[in-house]
């Protein structure tokens, strides 16, 4: 699947302004995330691009800390970010 973008009669500054606006819109969704937000298994799997079973396995192995509220498993965004940073640092330590 290829997206084709044709630019006609745009100056360099107009192109930079368009790109800057696009990048700002995309990054604003990341900056708006609440650090105390509690995520479900489904949302974590979509964010990481893995299956729900993989997220369950990560929790069982202790890679991602999680809590249970009733029958639901929730993961704090702060804990997810910490565990991802830890995995990245371990990857380059070998």
Residue pairs with C-beta under 8 A, 6 or more apart in sequence:
7 15
10 18
33 77
34 77
35 77
35 78
35 81
36 76
36 77
36 78
37 76
37 77
38 74
38 75
38 76
38 77
39 47
39 74
39 75
39 76
39 77
39 80
40 72
40 73
40 74
40 75
41 52
41 55
41 56
41 73
41 75
42 52
44 55
44 64
44 75
44 80
45 51
45 52
45 54
45 55
47 80
48 54
48 55
55 64
56 73
58 64
58 83
59 65
59 66
59 73
59 75
63 83
63 87
64 75
64 79
64 80
64 83
65 75
65 76
65 79
65 83
66 73
66 74
66 75
66 79
67 73
67 74
67 75
67 76
68 74
